[in-house]
Amino acid sequence: MISRNENMKLGRILVEMRLLDPDELERALVEHHKSGERLGSLLVKMALVTEEQLLRAIARQIGARFVRINEMDIAPDVIARMPARLATHFQVLPVGAGDGVLEVALSDPHNIHVLDDLRLNLKIEIEPVVALPKDIADGIKKYYGIGADTMQEMVDDSQEQAVSLDLSKVEDIETMAADASIVRFVNQIIKEAVADNATDIHVEPMEDDLRIRYRIDGVLYESPVPPNIKRFQSAIISRIKIMSDMDIAERRLPQDGKIKIKIGPRDFDLRVSTVPTPTGESVSVRILTRDEAFINLERLGFDEHHLGLFRSMIQRPHGIILVSGPTGSGKSTTLYAALREINTTERKLITVEDPIEYRMRGVTQIQITPSIGLTFARCLRSILRQDPDILLVGEIRDGETAQIAIQEALTGHLVFSTIHTNDACGVVTRLIDMDIEPFLISSSLEGLIAQRLVRLLCAECKVQFDPPAELLRRVNVTNELAAALKIFRHRGCELCRYTGYRGRTAVYEMARISETFRRMVVDRATAGDLKQEAMRRGMKPIRHDGWNKIKRGITSIEEVLNVTMDDETAMLGQGE
């Protein structure tokens, strides 16, 4: 319990530090007397001081240091002085040691019970330092690894069971995979990924380690793990396989599965894939949200020109619209947003997917199951009996699927699909390579779109800079004067995890199908010639859209150069 005198002293310190004026302090004290709430908590709640300002004042009040843990490099021997279970339970972190004293960072130095418990457990004098709660939580994860307290429990339990447990046997692995500690550890991995807005989790066995990585904004980041995680590799992977309805006895063949989970109010579908490696099974988990709120055209990154063009495409009565790009470039999200835009009670929408990535109300969605013969082609042959108006084919992977999709586009249906090519006009060449007759492509094609994803600059820490002339020349597709431009680059801060980026958006190119373009397709024109024709009709290459986003301060030059090709600049000049 903090005394009235201590509250008054804290208030005076804040006034002395010029973080609070006397009138604000008086107002807060009146509220404190009414509610009985801690003065410090009240000041933060009333937005009179920030949490960091409050903790700096508390540190001054008790004569302790205030530290920023993310700016420290804590030695391993210091971390080793406190077990993970204590650090996690009390939310504290050892930051220094010497002369029989352990410096421990905590966010509430007034809590003498925590300090007494630490002294009792560690048999050493504790000197408190003050730090932000988030800094402490991040430090625990960084220095002990995700789920370190749970891992310690598993180590203790496995030592007790060492005589009877043989992790080479399937039945023992299954027993351990069902252990509460393993279940909790796997749950922690998934929760951590969701909290970090990761799209994928990779559990990768190494020779002497088990690596866990999260893909965040398209980039893989390694998550710190406890040093003894390797010994529980089989149990952790088996737990994921059990959750996914896979056969844990089969470790020689790839397997696929899925998990449905709920974290707070949000529902997620996890798509799980395992492949055998010499050091164990490698697991990949794709995280898919069922939240439809973000699937709308306004949030995809379209500029005004592209948004108008795309909307005109998806309102066509029939034909096929193809979106191209590499895996993970947001193609499916673009098409789902299109479906959401045109989904009305007057239209019957059917999707054929592998897998179903988003559940959409009012849309008939079919999951492909090749193991029982339900392929894209077989499903599409029967789908016309369902009387659809609009079809979405998850992906055109082979000539048979392409042939049927085009035939349905020619018989009065609007068809959406995705395909893997480097640019929009390369789609035509890819279809011809699949033995689709050029006249069928010419007759059915209504729109071609290529897209890539670029990371968004963190709005809190991005900085303006003057790019080198050579870098600017490569990306400045409109040859604008450098003096008139405001170009930003990434720096890094706490909000963006020191990456300089938060979130992603798409960059696009869209080809409008003209009569000249159709004749060129029939004549088997090259992708380059088709691109020149599309550009004469107003198409801008992806780099052009990227350049517009650079000028608006949305993304960086490096991001755009990473996803586009240098020859697009030259082609743009020829097209114009």
KOLLUMMI-685956 format. One record per residue (C-alpha): x, y, z. Coordinates in pm, 1 decimal. Layout:
N
REC       east      north         up
REC          X          Y          Z
...
# end
This chain:
576
REC       east      north         up
REC        0.0        0.0        0.0
REC      142.5      338.9      -98.7
REC      108.6      602.4      173.8
REC      -38.0      948.7      130.2
REC      308.6     1101.0      185.2
REC      456.1      884.1      -91.1
REC      178.7      994.8     -328.2
REC      248.5     1356.2     -245.0
REC      622.8     1302.9     -294.6
REC      559.8     1140.8     -634.5
REC      337.6     1431.6     -734.0
REC      604.9     1687.7     -631.3
REC      869.9     1499.9     -830.4
REC      652.4     1507.2    -1142.0
REC      600.8     1881.4    -1096.3
REC      976.8     1932.9    -1043.2
REC     1046.9     1735.3    -1362.0
REC      802.8     1968.6    -1540.2
REC      591.4     1673.2    -1646.5
REC      290.2     1797.3    -1451.2
REC      169.6     2139.3    -1343.5
REC       39.0     2204.0     -988.0
REC     -322.4     2247.2    -1100.7
REC     -318.6     1909.1    -1276.2
REC     -167.2     1748.6     -966.2
REC     -438.2     1900.9     -746.9
REC     -709.6     1772.2     -980.0
REC     -557.2     1422.7     -979.1
REC     -527.8     1421.6     -596.6
REC     -896.2     1509.9     -561.1
REC     -985.2     1218.5     -791.3
REC     -743.0      994.8     -599.4
REC     -918.9     1070.1     -269.1
REC    -1256.3      990.5     -426.8
REC    -1162.2      664.9     -595.1
REC     -877.7      535.8     -380.1
REC     -690.3      442.8     -698.4
REC     -313.4      475.0     -706.5
REC     -206.3      828.1     -795.4
REC       36.1      706.2    -1062.1
REC     -220.9      485.2    -1236.1
REC     -471.1      770.4    -1218.1
REC     -230.0     1017.2    -1379.3
REC     -172.0      780.5    -1671.3
REC     -544.1      709.1    -1706.7
REC     -617.2     1084.0    -1711.6
REC     -349.2     1123.4    -1983.5
REC     -161.1     1376.0    -1770.0
REC      165.0     1177.5    -1795.9
REC      282.0      880.4    -2001.2
REC      368.1      546.0    -1849.2
REC      738.4      605.5    -1914.0
REC      729.1      951.1    -1751.8
REC      556.2      803.6    -1447.9
REC      811.4      522.7    -1410.3
REC     1103.4      764.8    -1446.7
REC      954.6      970.4    -1164.1
REC      901.4      657.9     -948.1
REC     1264.5      557.8    -1007.5
REC     1374.1      902.0     -889.0
REC     1140.3      873.2     -589.8
REC     1297.5      548.2     -463.7
REC     1651.7      635.5     -571.8
REC     1671.1      366.6     -840.2
REC     1777.1      365.8    -1202.9
REC     1528.5      373.2    -1490.8
REC     1646.0      152.3    -1780.1
REC     1536.6       82.2    -2135.8
REC     1594.5     -291.0    -2172.8
REC     1586.7     -281.5    -2553.5
REC     1895.2      -56.8    -2539.6
REC     2087.3     -298.5    -2315.4
REC     2298.5     -603.2    -2395.2
REC     2251.3     -834.1    -2096.9
REC     2521.1    -1096.1    -2046.0
REC     2415.7    -1465.3    -2057.3
REC     2567.2    -1532.0    -1712.2
REC     2339.0    -1260.7    -1565.6
REC     2029.3    -1417.4    -1727.2
REC     2139.2    -1759.6    -1599.3
REC     2115.5    -1635.5    -1239.0
REC     1736.1    -1629.5    -1252.7
REC     1525.8    -1928.9    -1368.0
REC     1277.8    -1861.5    -1648.7
REC      984.7    -1959.8    -1426.3
REC     1062.7    -1678.6    -1178.3
REC     1120.4    -1417.6    -1448.6
REC      793.4    -1510.8    -1618.5
REC      587.3    -1549.2    -1301.7
REC      692.2    -1214.3    -1150.7
REC      746.9    -1038.7    -1486.7
REC     1096.2     -926.9    -1389.9
REC     1432.9     -949.0    -1565.6
REC     1789.6     -962.0    -1429.8
REC     1994.2     -686.7    -1595.5
REC     2322.8     -679.1    -1401.1
REC     2518.4     -851.9    -1124.3
REC     2814.9     -795.2     -897.7
REC     2939.1     -811.5     -537.0
REC     2663.4    -1043.8     -420.2
REC     2387.9     -827.2     -568.1
REC     2155.8     -896.9     -861.5
REC     2004.9     -599.6    -1041.1
REC     1645.5     -682.5    -1136.4
REC     1420.4     -472.7    -1359.8
REC     1055.9     -451.4    -1255.6
REC      771.4     -215.0    -1334.8
REC      635.3     -185.3     -978.8
REC      925.1     -134.7     -736.9
REC      676.3      -61.5     -455.1
REC      575.8     -429.9     -454.4
REC      800.1     -547.0     -170.1
REC      647.3     -898.5     -180.1
REC      804.0     -963.2     -522.4
REC     1143.6     -844.1     -400.7
REC     1118.5    -1060.5      -86.0
REC     1017.0    -1368.5     -287.4
REC     1308.3    -1316.6     -526.3
REC     1554.6    -1283.3     -237.1
REC     1414.2    -1598.4      -78.2
REC     1428.5    -1804.4     -398.5
REC     1762.6    -1680.5     -531.7
REC     1943.8    -1647.7     -198.0
REC     2099.2    -1319.7     -313.0
REC     2046.5     -948.9     -246.3
REC     1814.2     -785.6     -500.3
REC     1864.8     -428.9     -619.8
REC     1557.3     -302.5     -807.3
REC     1575.4      -96.0    -1124.0
REC     1267.4       36.7    -1299.7
REC     1157.3      -48.1    -1655.3
REC      845.3      -41.0    -1869.0
REC      627.4     -357.4    -1845.9
REC      642.0     -404.5    -2223.9
REC     1022.0     -375.9    -2220.9
REC     1038.8     -643.1    -1950.7
REC      802.6     -876.8    -2140.5
REC     1003.5     -829.3    -2461.5
REC     1326.9     -888.0    -2270.4
REC     1198.1    -1212.9    -2119.5
REC     1107.4    -1335.8    -2466.9
REC     1441.4    -1223.4    -2612.8
REC     1672.6    -1364.8    -2346.2
REC     1481.7    -1672.9    -2229.1
REC     1293.1    -1760.2    -2547.0
REC      923.3    -1806.8    -2617.5
REC      756.3    -2028.9    -2359.4
REC     1075.5    -2060.8    -2151.8
REC      884.5    -2122.6    -1826.6
REC      681.3    -2396.9    -1991.4
REC      999.5    -2547.0    -2135.2
REC     1154.9    -2556.0    -1787.7
REC      853.2    -2750.4    -1660.6
REC      895.8    -2997.3    -1946.2
REC     1265.6    -3040.7    -1864.9
REC     1185.2    -3110.7    -1499.2
REC      907.0    -3354.8    -1591.4
REC     1111.1    -3536.7    -1855.5
REC     1399.4    -3589.3    -1609.0
REC     1156.4    -3757.0    -1370.1
REC     1024.1    -3978.9    -1652.7
REC     1361.9    -4042.8    -1816.6
REC     1367.5    -4411.0    -1721.2
REC     1031.0    -4499.2    -1877.1
REC     1002.6    -4252.3    -2168.2
REC     1156.0    -4339.3    -2505.0
REC     1089.3    -4062.6    -2756.8
REC     1172.8    -4290.0    -3050.8
REC      848.1    -4479.7    -2992.8
REC      524.9    -4347.6    -3140.6
REC      317.7    -4427.1    -2832.7
REC      557.1    -4236.6    -2604.7
REC      568.1    -3938.9    -2840.5
REC      188.1    -3933.8    -2847.1
REC      177.5    -3946.0    -2466.2
REC      421.4    -3658.0    -2434.0
REC      250.4    -3457.0    -2709.9
REC      -66.7    -3468.8    -2501.2
REC      117.5    -3343.4    -2192.3
REC      -20.9    -3015.6    -2059.8
REC      318.1    -2843.6    -2084.7
REC      362.6    -2935.2    -2453.5
REC        4.3    -2828.9    -2527.1
REC       65.3    -2496.4    -2353.2
REC      397.3    -2443.2    -2533.1
REC      244.4    -2497.8    -2879.3
REC      -42.8    -2268.1    -2786.0
REC      212.1    -2002.7    -2687.1
REC      381.9    -2029.0    -3027.0
REC       49.4    -1977.2    -3206.3
REC      -63.8    -1690.8    -2979.2
REC      270.9    -1517.7    -3022.2
REC      241.8    -1540.8    -3401.0
REC     -111.7    -1399.4    -3399.4
REC       -9.1    -1116.2    -3164.0
REC      276.1    -1024.8    -3402.2
REC       38.4    -1031.0    -3704.4
REC      240.2    -1311.8    -3859.8
REC      106.1    -1485.8    -4169.7
REC      312.1    -1804.9    -4126.9
REC      486.1    -2008.6    -3858.7
REC      784.4    -2226.1    -3954.9
REC      902.4    -2500.4    -3718.9
REC     1231.1    -2619.8    -3868.0
REC     1449.4    -2897.6    -3724.2
REC     1822.0    -2825.0    -3746.8
REC     2111.4    -3057.9    -3669.7
REC     2148.8    -2937.6    -3309.6
REC     1851.2    -2707.0    -3266.6
REC     1482.9    -2650.0    -3341.4
REC     1426.6    -2317.7    -3514.1
REC     1094.8    -2130.8    -3495.3
REC     1039.3    -1843.7    -3736.5
REC      745.6    -1611.3    -3803.8
REC      674.6    -1444.5    -4137.4
REC      572.1    -1086.0    -4063.9
REC      500.5     -843.7    -4349.7
REC      654.4    -1093.4    -4590.9
REC      987.9    -1125.8    -4404.9
REC     1093.2    -1417.7    -4184.2
REC     1202.0    -1337.6    -3827.7
REC     1356.1    -1595.3    -3597.3
REC     1187.4    -1622.0    -3259.8
REC     1413.5    -1671.9    -2956.4
REC     1366.2    -2022.8    -2814.8
REC     1489.6    -2190.9    -2495.0
REC     1827.9    -2363.5    -2538.6
REC     1692.3    -2710.0    -2453.7
REC     1406.0    -2708.5    -2704.6
REC     1568.5    -2967.9    -2935.1
REC     1501.1    -3254.0    -2694.7
REC     1125.1    -3189.5    -2725.0
REC     1124.4    -3160.8    -3106.1
REC      926.9    -3479.4    -3170.1
REC      666.0    -3397.8    -2906.6
REC      616.1    -3038.8    -3031.2
REC      580.1    -3143.5    -3395.0
REC      352.7    -3432.3    -3300.9
REC      130.5    -3197.0    -3102.1
REC       85.2    -2979.2    -3410.5
REC       11.6    -3289.4    -3619.9
REC     -246.5    -3412.9    -3366.6
REC     -418.0    -3072.5    -3374.7
REC     -419.5    -3094.7    -3757.4
REC     -567.2    -3447.9    -3772.1
REC     -250.1    -3591.7    -3924.9
REC      -99.4    -3936.3    -3878.9
REC      182.5    -3890.8    -3624.5
REC      320.9    -4237.0    -3704.0
REC      388.4    -4132.5    -4065.3
REC      711.6    -3930.9    -4074.5
REC      840.4    -4027.8    -4420.0
REC      577.1    -3859.7    -4638.5
REC      448.4    -3500.4    -4663.4
REC      111.3    -3439.2    -4498.1
REC     -142.2    -3156.3    -4499.4
REC     -399.1    -3063.4    -4236.6
REC     -588.8    -2775.0    -4086.0
REC     -675.8    -2636.5    -3743.5
REC     -955.9    -2406.1    -3634.4
REC     -876.9    -2186.4    -3335.8
REC    -1027.8    -1893.2    -3148.6
REC     -812.2    -1628.3    -2981.0
REC    -1024.3    -1377.5    -2793.9
REC    -1313.2    -1274.0    -3018.8
REC    -1130.6    -1365.8    -3342.2
REC    -1150.3    -1693.9    -3534.1
REC     -857.5    -1830.5    -3733.7
REC     -799.2    -2116.8    -3975.2
REC     -448.8    -2265.3    -3967.4
REC     -330.3    -2450.5    -4276.9
REC      -57.8    -2696.5    -4178.9
REC      196.4    -2869.5    -4400.9
REC      474.0    -3112.0    -4301.6
REC      764.7    -3241.6    -4510.4
REC     1032.1    -3494.2    -4406.1
REC     1394.8    -3379.8    -4372.9
REC     1707.2    -3566.0    -4251.9
REC     1681.3    -3389.2    -3914.2
REC     1306.2    -3438.5    -3864.8
REC      977.6    -3311.5    -4004.2
REC      963.4    -2945.8    -4104.2
REC      627.5    -2782.1    -4030.2
REC      475.4    -2478.6    -4199.4
REC      158.3    -2318.1    -4061.4
REC      -31.6    -2057.1    -4264.7
REC     -249.5    -1831.5    -4046.4
REC     -574.8    -1724.1    -4208.8
REC     -818.9    -1490.8    -4038.3
REC    -1192.4    -1532.3    -4088.2
REC    -1241.6    -1160.0    -4041.6
REC    -1398.9    -1017.4    -4357.2
REC    -1364.9     -655.2    -4245.0
REC    -1037.2     -591.2    -4424.5
REC    -1141.2     -761.4    -4750.2
REC    -1263.6     -460.6    -4942.6
REC    -1128.7     -280.2    -5245.8
REC    -1059.3       49.1    -5066.6
REC     -806.8     -120.4    -4835.0
REC     -606.5     -309.6    -5096.3
REC     -379.0      -26.6    -5211.0
REC     -551.2       70.3    -5538.0
REC     -499.8      428.5    -5650.5
REC     -798.0      608.8    -5801.6
REC     -712.4      504.5    -6158.1
REC     -664.9      135.6    -6076.3
REC     -972.0      124.8    -5852.5
REC    -1194.6      261.0    -6128.6
REC    -1046.0       25.1    -6387.0
REC    -1079.8     -280.0    -6161.7
REC    -1439.8     -195.8    -6074.1
REC    -1525.1     -167.0    -6443.9
REC    -1367.0     -511.6    -6503.0
REC    -1558.9     -691.7    -6229.6
REC    -1892.0     -549.3    -6347.8
REC    -1860.1     -718.8    -6688.9
REC    -2139.8     -968.4    -6759.6
REC    -1903.4    -1244.8    -6875.1
REC    -1541.4    -1326.4    -6953.9
REC    -1237.7    -1421.8    -6749.1
REC    -1027.7    -1193.8    -6527.5
REC     -689.3    -1330.9    -6425.8
REC     -467.0    -1207.4    -6141.3
REC     -100.7    -1305.8    -6155.5
REC      186.0    -1288.1    -5910.5
REC      407.7    -1512.8    -5697.6
REC      286.2    -1712.1    -5397.7
REC      193.0    -1483.5    -5111.0
REC      142.0    -1171.4    -5321.1
REC     -220.8    -1119.4    -5214.7
REC     -391.6    -1250.0    -5530.7
REC     -665.2    -1435.6    -5342.0
REC     -734.7    -1136.4    -5119.0
REC     -782.9     -917.5    -5427.9
REC    -1032.3    -1162.1    -5576.9
REC    -1219.6    -1204.9    -5247.7
REC    -1252.9     -826.2    -5229.4
REC    -1393.9     -832.9    -5583.7
REC    -1647.3    -1099.9    -5485.9
REC    -1750.1     -901.5    -5180.9
REC    -1805.7     -595.0    -5400.3
REC    -2038.7     -774.2    -5644.4
REC    -2203.5    -1020.2    -5404.1
REC    -2576.5     -944.1    -5417.6
REC    -2889.7    -1150.2    -5364.4
REC    -2957.5    -1135.5    -5741.4
REC    -2636.5    -1326.4    -5823.5
REC    -2522.3    -1680.1    -5754.3
REC    -2150.1    -1688.7    -5665.1
REC    -1954.5    -2013.7    -5646.4
REC    -1586.8    -2059.2    -5560.7
REC    -1368.4    -2366.1    -5616.5
REC    -1063.1    -2344.5    -5391.9
REC     -770.3    -2533.3    -5244.6
REC     -798.6    -2444.9    -4963.7
REC    -1089.1    -2212.9    -4878.6
REC     -898.2    -1915.7    -4736.7
REC    -1184.1    -1689.1    -4627.5
REC    -1542.4    -1780.2    -4544.9
REC    -1783.6    -1546.4    -4720.5
REC    -2148.7    -1512.3    -4635.6
REC    -2379.1    -1564.3    -4934.7
REC    -2115.2    -1744.7    -5144.5
REC    -2114.2    -2118.9    -5220.6
REC    -1757.3    -2233.3    -5153.9
REC    -1621.7    -2572.6    -5259.1
REC    -1304.8    -2724.8    -5113.8
REC    -1093.5    -2924.1    -5360.6
REC     -991.5    -3269.6    -5230.5
REC     -753.5    -3436.6    -5481.8
REC     -713.6    -3746.1    -5258.9
REC    -1072.0    -3849.4    -5342.9
REC    -1059.9    -3727.8    -5702.6
REC    -1230.7    -3391.3    -5643.3
REC     -996.1    -3180.4    -5856.5
REC    -1046.4    -2831.7    -5999.8
REC    -1126.2    -2976.5    -6342.1
REC    -1374.0    -3237.0    -6215.2
REC    -1552.4    -2983.2    -5997.9
REC    -1575.2    -2727.2    -6279.4
REC    -1730.1    -2982.6    -6515.5
REC    -2026.3    -3023.2    -6280.7
REC    -2057.0    -2671.9    -6152.5
REC    -2275.2    -2535.8    -6433.9
REC    -2563.6    -2748.0    -6302.1
REC    -2559.4    -2520.6    -5996.3
REC    -2665.6    -2228.7    -6219.6
REC    -2387.6    -1983.6    -6120.8
REC    -2352.5    -1626.2    -6240.9
REC    -1997.3    -1574.2    -6117.2
REC    -1721.0    -1828.6    -6057.9
REC    -1393.6    -1803.3    -5870.7
REC    -1138.8    -2072.4    -5953.2
REC     -871.6    -2063.5    -5683.8
REC     -581.9    -2122.6    -5921.3
REC     -523.4    -2229.2    -6281.2
REC     -255.3    -2495.4    -6244.9
REC     -291.8    -2699.9    -6561.7
REC     -431.0    -2692.9    -6913.5
REC     -745.1    -2889.2    -6827.7
REC     -850.5    -2641.1    -6558.3
REC     -765.6    -2347.1    -6787.3
REC     -966.2    -2497.4    -7075.0
REC    -1279.7    -2549.1    -6865.1
REC    -1254.2    -2204.4    -6699.1
REC    -1227.5    -2034.0    -7038.9
REC    -1517.8    -2237.1    -7179.9
REC    -1734.5    -2125.7    -6888.8
REC    -1631.5    -1764.1    -6948.6
REC    -1739.8    -1805.4    -7309.8
REC    -2082.0    -1938.7    -7210.5
REC    -2200.2    -1627.2    -7031.2
REC    -2028.9    -1649.7    -6692.2
REC    -1789.0    -1409.3    -6523.0
REC    -1485.1    -1607.7    -6408.2
REC    -1207.4    -1497.6    -6172.0
REC     -886.8    -1690.2    -6118.5
REC     -517.2    -1663.8    -6034.5
REC     -211.3    -1781.4    -6224.4
REC      164.1    -1768.6    -6167.2
REC      344.6    -1534.6    -6411.1
REC      592.1    -1247.5    -6379.1
REC      366.0     -977.2    -6523.4
REC       12.3     -922.1    -6651.5
REC       74.4     -984.7    -7021.1
REC      282.3    -1295.1    -6950.2
REC      -49.1    -1463.8    -6863.9
REC     -127.1    -1501.8    -7234.4
REC      202.3    -1680.4    -7302.1
REC      144.8    -1904.9    -7001.1
REC     -201.9    -2007.4    -7126.0
REC      -65.2    -2081.8    -7474.3
REC      203.9    -2296.5    -7308.5
REC      -84.7    -2490.7    -7150.3
REC     -208.1    -2568.2    -7507.0
REC     -504.0    -2328.3    -7493.4
REC     -593.2    -2207.9    -7842.1
REC     -511.5    -1835.6    -7888.4
REC     -855.8    -1762.1    -8034.4
REC    -1018.8    -1895.8    -7713.6
REC     -792.6    -1675.4    -7500.8
REC     -867.2    -1374.3    -7721.1
REC    -1243.1    -1426.8    -7705.1
REC    -1269.8    -1484.8    -7329.4
REC    -1013.7    -1249.1    -7176.4
REC    -1155.0     -935.3    -7013.3
REC     -882.5     -822.4    -6773.8
REC     -523.6     -896.5    -6673.1
REC     -378.7     -790.0    -6338.9
REC      -34.6     -843.1    -6188.8
REC       47.2     -756.2    -5830.9
REC      318.7     -767.4    -5567.2
REC      323.3     -676.8    -5198.5
REC      549.1     -407.2    -5052.3
REC      595.0     -319.0    -4687.9
REC      454.9        8.5    -4555.6
REC      693.8      254.6    -4394.5
REC      626.1      298.4    -4022.8
REC      447.4      632.2    -3992.3
REC      604.7      695.0    -3649.8
REC      971.8      669.8    -3744.5
REC     1015.3      711.3    -4122.7
REC     1266.9      981.9    -4212.8
REC     1307.2     1199.7    -4521.8
REC     1633.8     1164.6    -4713.9
REC     1798.5     1247.0    -5045.1
REC     1846.5      919.9    -5235.4
REC     2164.5      867.8    -5439.7
REC     2125.0      973.3    -5803.7
REC     2167.0      616.5    -5933.4
REC     1900.0      479.5    -5697.5
REC     1660.8      757.8    -5793.2
REC     1725.1      701.2    -6163.9
REC     1628.3      335.2    -6133.6
REC     1291.4      403.5    -5973.4
REC     1195.6      752.8    -6099.2
REC      989.5      628.9    -6392.8
REC      842.5      971.8    -6467.7
REC     1180.6     1154.1    -6458.0
REC     1060.8     1409.5    -6203.8
REC     1299.4     1670.9    -6062.8
REC     1466.2     1545.7    -5745.3
REC     1436.7     1886.8    -5579.0
REC     1057.2     1869.8    -5593.3
REC     1035.1     1526.1    -5430.4
REC      997.9     1414.0    -5070.5
REC     1140.2     1063.9    -5040.4
REC     1134.1      868.8    -4713.8
REC     1325.6      567.3    -4586.8
REC     1287.3      334.4    -4290.0
REC     1458.0      391.7    -3956.0
REC     1303.1      167.4    -3689.1
REC     1129.8      219.1    -3356.4
REC      956.5       22.0    -3083.6
REC      619.0       26.5    -3260.8
REC      756.2     -142.5    -3574.8
REC      986.8     -380.1    -3384.8
REC     1283.2     -177.0    -3515.4
REC     1224.6     -289.4    -3874.2
REC     1106.8       48.9    -4004.7
REC      795.7     -111.0    -4156.7
REC      441.6     -182.7    -4034.5
REC      193.6     -364.8    -4258.7
REC      188.0     -418.8    -4633.5
REC        9.3     -289.6    -4939.6
REC       -6.3     -401.2    -5302.7
REC      139.3     -249.9    -5618.1
REC      -40.3     -328.7    -5942.7
REC      -39.4     -325.5    -6318.1
REC     -365.2     -371.7    -6508.6
REC     -406.6     -441.7    -6878.7
REC     -722.2     -324.5    -7052.4
REC     -807.8     -567.6    -7334.4
REC     -839.9     -376.3    -7663.3
REC     -938.9     -515.3    -8002.8
REC     -580.1     -473.3    -8120.3
REC     -464.3     -672.6    -7817.8
REC     -710.2     -951.6    -7901.7
REC     -584.0     -970.5    -8263.2
REC     -224.9     -984.2    -8137.7
REC     -314.2    -1275.1    -7910.3
REC     -460.9    -1466.9    -8205.6
REC     -138.5    -1392.9    -8398.0
REC       66.4    -1533.6    -8107.7
REC      246.0    -1206.8    -8033.3
REC      519.8    -1218.2    -7769.0
REC      457.9    -1107.3    -7411.0
REC      680.9     -805.1    -7473.5
REC      477.4     -693.1    -7776.1
REC      153.2     -744.4    -7583.6
REC      291.4     -535.1    -7299.2
REC      381.3     -253.6    -7538.1
REC       26.5     -255.9    -7676.1
REC     -124.4     -256.9    -7325.7
REC       95.5       38.7    -7231.2
REC      -13.4      229.9    -7539.8
REC     -369.4      179.0    -7409.2
REC     -282.0      323.9    -7068.6
REC     -133.5       37.1    -6864.8
REC      148.8      138.3    -6632.3
REC      400.2     -125.7    -6516.1
REC      414.9     -224.4    -6150.5
REC      715.9       -1.7    -6090.8
REC      507.4      301.4    -6190.1
REC      253.0      222.5    -5917.1
REC      542.9      163.2    -5677.5
REC      692.1      502.5    -5766.7
REC      361.3      674.2    -5692.0
REC      355.7      510.1    -5347.9
REC      718.1      616.3    -5287.2
REC      628.2      978.4    -5366.1
REC      334.7      961.1    -5124.9
REC      564.3      840.1    -4845.8
REC      386.2      505.0    -4822.1
REC      680.1      275.8    -4899.9
REC     1052.9      290.4    -4965.8
REC     1264.1      276.7    -5280.5
REC     1422.0      -50.2    -5161.4
REC     1084.0     -220.6    -5128.2
REC      975.7     -126.2    -5481.3
REC     1309.5     -229.3    -5634.3
REC     1283.1     -565.6    -5455.6
REC      957.1     -658.9    -5632.7
REC      997.9     -497.6    -5977.4
REC     1235.5     -531.1    -6271.0
REC     1469.9     -262.9    -6404.3
REC     1363.1     -310.8    -6766.3
REC     1016.6     -177.2    -6681.3
REC     1152.1      178.9    -6675.2
REC     1285.7      148.7    -7027.9
REC      964.1      -15.6    -7149.2
REC      759.2      264.5    -6997.7
REC      952.8      519.4    -7199.5
REC      892.3      321.3    -7518.9
REC      524.2      275.1    -7440.0
REC      472.3      645.5    -7392.2
# end
